[in-house]
Amino acid sequence: MKIFIIISSLLLISCSPNNTNYDKSDSEINKYFTEQAESFFGNILENKMSFSSYSSDDVSYTIPHNWFDFNIILTDNKQMLKTNGWYFYKKYNQSYIFCKGIDQLEIIPPRSKVGNDVIVEGSSGMQLESDWNIIFVHPKNSTWFECNKNN
């Protein structure tokens, strides 16, 4: 009986999906960021994390390295970003930062794709080893983020 329970437990653990969502916020801003992310990136988004704190509202996702081509954002989706009020602000280390007022969208390519020697920090997130890191941020009581440093 113990062997059956152990084997069953191992099967359940190994069969669980990799896509884990930690949606800890139901703020209206994070709901808006979720809609924007789904509009821009479609169904390739994984591992949603959503938080709301004193300093910011944040929504982040990962995208497997081979499921996304950044050139699509720069060419095909550029009009979609512009239509939705986002503009390219700057490159910060390995991340690409888009702003909409004080809101920030940060797209950070994986280290394995870019080929830098070490994982580097972005403005609001870290570079991941083999996944794209997509982060939306709305600062509340902070000037930490690039899009609101001068506001």
N, C-alpha and C positions, 0 to 999 in steps of 0.2 A: 504494500500500500504506500509506503514512504517513497519507493522508487517511482510509482505512478504520479504522485504529487510533485516530486522533483522534476520529472520529465514534462509533465503538463505545465508547470511553472516556466521551465526553460522554453518550451514551445510558445507560450503566450508572450514572453519577453522578446523572443527572436522574431515573432510575427508582427509585433507592433510597428506602426509606421514611423519613419524618421521625421516626418513633418509634425512638429510639436508646436502648438500655439499657446502662448502665455498672454492672453488678452485680459489684462488686469485693469483696463480703464474703459469706461463708457462715456468719456467726455465727448462733447460735440465736435471738438477740434480733431480728436483722434478718429472719430467716425468719418469726418471729412477726409483726413489723410488716408484712411483705408479705401475710401471711394476713389481718391486720386491714384493711389498705388494700383488698384485693380484696373483702372482706366489706362494707365501708362504701361503696365507690365503684364496684364492679363493673368492667365492661370499658371504662370511659372514661378510665382511667389511661394516661398516656404517659410516655416518657422516664424510666424508672426509674434511679435512682442509689442505690447501696448501698455504704456505707463503714464500716469499723471501725478505730478508732484508739485511742491511749492514753486520750484524753479522752471519747470517745463512740462509740456505734453509731448510724448514721444511715441512713434510707431516705427518698428524696424522689421525687416524681412531679410531672408537670404535667398539667393538664386544660385543653383549649381553652375559652376564655371562654364560648362559647355551648353547651357540653355539660354545664354544671353550674349548679345553682341552690342557693345557700347556704341558702335557706329550707328546702330538703328536709332538710338536716342538722339544722336547728333544730326541725323538726316531725316529719317522717316517720322520720328515722333517729335521732332523739333517744333513743328507747327502745333501739335497737340499740347505740348508744354506751354508754348507761347499763348495759345488760345485760352488756356487755363490760368494765365497770369504768371507763369514761371519763366525766369530768364537765367541764362548761364552767368554766374557771378565770377568764379575763379576756380583754378585748380589749387588745392591745398595738399601738399605732400603727394600722395597717390589718389586722393579723392577729388571728385568733381562736384562742385557746389552750385546749386540752383537756388534762387531766392524768389519769394513772393511776399513782398513787404518784409516783415521780420521773420517769416516762416522760412525754413530751410529744408531742402531736399539734398541729401548727400548720397552719391553713388560711389562706392569704393570697390575697385576691382580686386580680385584675389591675388595674393602674392605669387602663386604659381603661374598665373597668366601674365603678370607684369614682369616677373623675373627679378625683382629686387632681392637683395641678400637677406634682409630681415623684415619682419612684419612692422609696418609703420602706423602711426596714429593718423586719423583724419581729424576733422574739426570736432565732430560730435560722436565719432565711433572709431573702431579699429579696423584695420585691414584683416581679413580672414585668410587662412592658408589656401583654401580651394573653393570658396564660395564668394559670390558678390555680396556685399553688405549694402542694403538700401535703408536709409534712415530719413524719416520726416521728423522735424522738431519745430515746436512753437514755444519760444521762450516766454516765461511769465515774469519772473523776477531775476533776470540774469542778462548780462551782456557777454556771456561766454561764447556765443555762437557767431559765426562770421556774418550772417545776414543782418544781425542787429547790433553789431559793435559800434556803428556810427549813428544809430538812431536814439 
